[in-house]
Amino acid sequence: MKFSLLTLLSFTLSTAAMAQTDSLAVVKADWNVRKITRGVKLRQFTFNKSLFSSNQNVSILEVKQRGRRFFDLGYEPRTLRTTSDFGKAAGAIASLNGTFFDIKNGGSVDFIESDDHVINDNRLNKDGGRSLHQQAAILLNDGQLSLSKWNGEPAWERTLEAEDIMVTGPLLLTDGRAEVLDTANVFNKTRHPRTAVAVTGNKRVLLITVDGRHENSTGMSLFELTKLLKWLGARQGINLDGGGSTALWVSNDSGGSVVNYPSDNKKWDHEGERKVANVILLRKR
């Protein structure tokens, strides 16, 4: 028993020390910061074996929710197009890949509503239950972004008061506290490229990509992603579709570019976008 207690204590202290080291790596990172437009800046950094004992390439578009900028949804009800195509077509400041979709036939598999019109409904599991990514939502009202958690009711999303709704998930942070996630779930615990949206304590919105499936960037589990959001100052945070879909496009003088390293072409470049069904747009009024 004494040996077991000492082993447990040693493991706990070691885990705590690693967490502190990881959090300091995020806080003290010499982020490459680029101003995109007033109130919008892009932060990027590559952690070389210094975050979760792995290589991680992180891109963050930080947005002040005021002024002449607003969030919007881009979507195709039945077809697919790249995140950059969505952004360019909308004349947007930026475009982030959205929620989960039907790769073969197009269209979202999660509920999307725009201006009181349902674009796509949830495709429930065979037993009628909701997937992990159907238990939270991104809400847009007058271009302002907020998050909502499923209340357990079957028609929950249809009762939400918002101009635009994108059901997605799982939710990662609520009021600065980590949501409980199943530690045995492969999707949660395996490292993948990830896409997330977070809202900080000072009401800034973070559009986040974590690259993966490459030696230059491993990707994160949802538990690691949750910690990252918290260390970035997020109070609310949600996971979106990731993997080969993860992409962040930002406009510039030459028309715009994908700023992360999408993995769908299995190369470390900016060309590997996967076609998706929907995106989060940042637009000018």
C-alpha positions as CSV (number, residue, x, y, z in Angstrom):
1,M,0.0,0.0,0.0
2,K,2.8,2.4,0.9
3,F,4.5,1.7,-2.5
4,S,1.2,2.3,-4.3
5,L,0.6,5.6,-2.5
6,L,4.1,6.8,-3.3
7,T,3.8,5.8,-6.9
8,L,0.4,7.7,-7.2
9,L,1.9,10.8,-5.5
10,S,4.9,10.7,-7.8
11,F,2.7,10.4,-10.9
12,T,0.4,13.2,-9.7
13,L,3.4,15.5,-9.1
14,S,4.9,14.6,-12.4
15,T,1.6,15.3,-14.2
16,A,1.2,18.6,-12.5
17,A,4.8,19.6,-13.4
18,M,4.2,18.8,-17.0
19,A,1.0,20.8,-17.1
20,Q,2.7,23.8,-15.6
21,T,5.5,23.5,-18.2
22,D,3.0,23.2,-21.1
23,S,1.0,26.2,-19.8
24,L,4.1,28.3,-19.5
25,A,5.1,27.3,-23.1
26,V,1.8,28.7,-24.4
27,V,2.0,31.9,-22.3
28,K,5.6,32.6,-23.0
29,A,5.6,31.7,-26.7
30,D,7.0,34.3,-29.0
31,W,3.9,34.4,-31.2
32,N,4.3,35.7,-34.8
33,V,1.6,38.4,-34.8
34,R,0.2,40.0,-37.9
35,K,-2.5,42.7,-38.1
36,I,-5.1,41.7,-40.6
37,T,-7.4,44.7,-40.1
38,R,-8.5,46.9,-37.3
39,G,-9.5,44.7,-34.3
40,V,-8.3,41.5,-36.0
41,K,-4.9,39.9,-35.7
42,L,-3.4,36.6,-36.6
43,R,-1.1,34.8,-34.1
44,Q,0.9,31.8,-35.1
45,F,3.6,29.7,-33.4
46,T,5.2,26.3,-33.8
47,F,6.0,24.5,-30.6
48,N,9.1,22.3,-31.1
49,K,8.6,19.4,-28.7
50,S,7.6,22.0,-26.1
51,L,3.8,21.5,-25.9
52,F,2.5,18.1,-24.7
53,S,6.0,16.7,-25.5
54,S,5.2,17.1,-29.2
55,N,5.5,19.4,-32.2
56,Q,2.4,21.6,-32.5
57,N,1.6,24.3,-35.1
58,V,-1.1,26.6,-33.9
59,S,-2.9,29.5,-35.7
60,I,-5.2,31.9,-33.9
61,L,-7.3,34.6,-35.5
62,E,-8.2,37.0,-32.6
63,V,-11.2,39.2,-33.2
64,K,-12.6,42.0,-31.1
65,Q,-16.4,41.7,-31.3
66,R,-17.4,45.3,-32.1
67,G,-17.1,47.9,-34.9
68,R,-17.4,47.1,-38.6
69,R,-16.8,43.3,-38.3
70,F,-19.4,40.6,-37.9
71,F,-19.6,36.8,-37.9
72,D,-21.7,35.0,-40.4
73,L,-22.3,31.4,-41.7
74,G,-21.3,30.2,-45.1
75,Y,-22.9,26.9,-46.2
76,E,-23.9,24.7,-49.1
77,P,-27.0,22.6,-48.5
78,R,-26.0,19.7,-50.7
79,T,-22.5,20.3,-52.2
80,L,-19.0,20.9,-51.0
81,R,-16.4,23.6,-51.6
82,T,-13.1,24.6,-49.9
83,T,-12.9,26.9,-46.9
84,S,-11.0,29.4,-49.0
85,D,-13.6,29.4,-51.7
86,F,-16.3,30.2,-49.2
87,G,-14.2,33.1,-47.9
88,K,-13.4,34.5,-51.3
89,A,-17.0,34.3,-52.5
90,A,-18.3,36.1,-49.5
91,G,-15.6,38.8,-49.7
92,A,-14.8,37.9,-46.1
93,I,-12.0,38.9,-43.8
94,A,-11.5,35.3,-42.8
95,S,-13.1,31.9,-43.1
96,L,-12.8,28.9,-40.8
97,N,-14.1,25.4,-41.6
98,G,-17.3,24.6,-39.8
99,T,-19.2,21.6,-38.5
100,F,-19.4,17.9,-39.6
101,F,-20.7,17.0,-43.1
102,D,-21.5,14.2,-45.5
103,I,-18.2,13.7,-47.4
104,K,-19.8,11.7,-50.1
105,N,-23.1,13.5,-50.8
106,G,-22.4,17.0,-49.4
107,G,-24.4,19.0,-46.8
108,S,-24.1,19.2,-43.1
109,V,-25.0,16.3,-40.9
110,D,-25.6,18.7,-38.0
111,F,-28.4,21.3,-37.7
112,I,-27.8,24.6,-39.5
113,E,-30.3,27.5,-39.5
114,S,-29.9,30.8,-41.2
115,D,-32.4,33.7,-41.0
116,D,-35.1,31.4,-39.6
117,H,-34.6,28.9,-42.4
118,V,-33.4,25.4,-41.7
119,I,-30.6,24.5,-44.1
120,N,-29.7,21.1,-42.7
121,D,-31.2,19.0,-39.9
122,N,-29.4,16.7,-37.5
123,R,-28.7,13.2,-38.8
124,L,-29.2,11.2,-35.6
125,N,-27.6,7.9,-34.7
126,K,-29.3,4.7,-35.6
127,D,-30.7,4.5,-32.1
128,G,-32.1,8.0,-32.4
129,G,-29.5,9.6,-30.1
130,R,-27.3,12.6,-30.8
131,S,-23.7,12.4,-31.8
132,L,-21.1,14.2,-29.6
133,H,-21.0,17.0,-32.2
134,Q,-24.8,17.6,-31.9
135,Q,-24.7,18.6,-28.2
136,A,-23.7,22.2,-28.5
137,A,-24.0,25.2,-30.9
138,I,-22.5,28.4,-32.2
139,L,-25.1,31.2,-32.2
140,L,-24.9,34.4,-34.2
141,N,-27.0,37.4,-33.3
142,D,-26.4,40.7,-35.1
143,G,-23.0,39.3,-36.1
144,Q,-22.0,38.6,-32.5
145,L,-20.9,35.1,-31.6
146,S,-21.8,33.0,-28.5
147,L,-22.0,29.3,-27.6
148,S,-24.9,27.2,-26.2
149,K,-25.1,23.8,-24.6
150,W,-27.7,21.2,-25.4
151,N,-30.3,21.1,-22.6
152,G,-31.4,17.5,-23.2
153,E,-34.6,18.3,-25.2
154,P,-35.0,16.7,-28.6
155,A,-36.0,19.9,-30.3
156,W,-33.5,22.1,-28.4
157,E,-31.9,23.8,-31.4
158,R,-35.2,24.9,-32.8
159,T,-36.0,26.8,-29.6
160,L,-32.7,28.8,-29.6
161,E,-33.1,32.5,-30.2
162,A,-30.5,33.4,-32.8
163,E,-30.4,34.7,-36.4
164,D,-27.9,31.9,-37.4
165,I,-27.3,28.6,-35.7
166,M,-24.6,25.9,-36.3
167,V,-24.8,22.8,-34.1
168,T,-21.4,21.3,-33.5
169,G,-19.2,20.1,-30.7
170,P,-18.4,18.8,-28.4
171,L,-18.3,21.8,-26.0
172,L,-15.0,22.0,-24.3
173,L,-15.2,24.9,-21.9
174,T,-18.1,26.5,-20.0
175,D,-17.4,29.5,-17.8
176,G,-13.7,28.6,-17.7
177,R,-14.4,25.0,-16.6
178,A,-13.6,22.0,-18.7
179,E,-16.6,20.0,-19.8
180,V,-16.6,16.3,-19.0
181,L,-15.5,14.2,-21.9
182,D,-15.4,10.4,-22.2
183,T,-11.8,9.4,-21.7
184,A,-12.4,6.0,-23.5
185,N,-13.8,7.7,-26.7
186,V,-11.2,7.3,-29.5
187,F,-12.3,10.6,-31.1
188,N,-11.6,12.4,-27.9
189,K,-8.3,10.9,-26.9
190,T,-6.6,10.5,-30.3
191,R,-4.4,13.3,-31.7
192,H,-5.8,14.9,-34.8
193,P,-5.7,18.2,-36.6
194,R,-8.3,20.3,-34.7
195,T,-10.5,23.4,-35.3
196,A,-12.0,25.3,-32.4
197,V,-13.8,28.5,-31.6
198,A,-13.4,30.2,-28.2
199,V,-14.5,33.3,-26.4
200,T,-12.1,34.9,-23.9
201,G,-12.8,36.7,-20.7
202,N,-12.5,40.1,-22.4
203,K,-15.0,39.0,-25.1
204,R,-12.6,38.4,-27.9
205,V,-13.4,35.5,-30.2
206,L,-10.6,33.1,-31.2
207,L,-10.7,31.1,-34.4
208,I,-8.2,28.4,-33.9
209,T,-6.6,25.7,-36.0
210,V,-4.1,23.0,-34.7
211,D,-2.3,21.2,-37.6
212,G,-1.6,17.5,-37.4
213,R,-0.9,14.2,-39.1
214,H,2.7,15.4,-39.9
215,E,6.0,15.2,-38.2
216,N,6.0,19.1,-38.0
217,S,2.7,19.1,-36.1
218,T,1.3,16.1,-34.3
219,G,-2.2,17.4,-33.6
220,M,-4.1,17.3,-30.3
221,S,-6.6,15.2,-28.4
222,L,-9.7,17.1,-27.2
223,F,-8.3,17.0,-23.7
224,E,-5.1,18.7,-24.9
225,L,-7.2,21.2,-27.0
226,T,-9.3,22.1,-23.9
227,K,-6.1,22.9,-22.0
228,L,-4.8,25.0,-24.8
229,L,-8.0,27.0,-24.9
230,K,-7.9,27.6,-21.2
231,W,-4.3,28.7,-21.3
232,L,-5.2,31.2,-24.1
233,G,-7.6,32.9,-21.7
234,A,-10.8,31.3,-23.1
235,R,-13.9,31.1,-20.9
236,Q,-16.1,29.3,-23.5
237,G,-14.8,26.9,-26.1
238,I,-16.1,24.5,-28.7
239,N,-14.7,21.9,-31.0
240,L,-15.6,21.9,-34.7
241,D,-14.9,19.4,-37.5
242,G,-11.2,18.7,-37.6
243,G,-8.9,16.2,-39.3
244,G,-8.5,16.8,-43.1
245,S,-11.1,19.6,-42.9
246,T,-9.1,21.9,-40.6
247,A,-8.4,25.1,-42.5
248,L,-8.2,28.8,-41.8
249,W,-8.2,31.3,-44.7
250,V,-7.4,34.9,-44.2
251,S,-7.8,37.7,-46.8
252,N,-4.8,39.9,-47.9
253,D,-3.9,42.3,-50.6
254,S,-3.4,39.5,-53.1
255,G,-6.8,38.0,-52.4
256,G,-6.1,35.8,-49.4
257,S,-4.4,32.6,-48.3
258,V,-4.7,29.5,-46.2
259,V,-2.5,30.3,-43.2
260,N,-2.4,26.8,-41.6
261,Y,-1.2,23.5,-43.1
262,P,-4.3,21.5,-44.1
263,S,-3.5,17.8,-44.0
264,D,-5.7,16.3,-46.7
265,N,-2.9,16.1,-49.3
266,K,-0.5,14.6,-46.8
267,K,2.0,17.4,-47.5
268,W,3.4,20.2,-45.3
269,D,2.0,23.0,-47.4
270,H,-1.1,25.3,-47.7
271,E,-2.6,23.4,-50.6
272,G,-4.2,20.4,-48.8
273,E,-7.7,21.8,-48.2
274,R,-10.6,19.4,-48.1
275,K,-13.9,20.5,-49.5
276,V,-16.4,21.1,-46.8
277,A,-20.1,22.0,-46.4
278,N,-20.0,25.0,-44.2
279,V,-17.8,27.6,-42.5
280,I,-17.7,30.4,-40.0
281,L,-17.1,33.7,-41.8
282,L,-15.7,37.0,-40.5
283,R,-17.0,39.8,-42.7
284,K,-17.0,43.6,-42.9
285,R,-20.3,45.4,-42.5
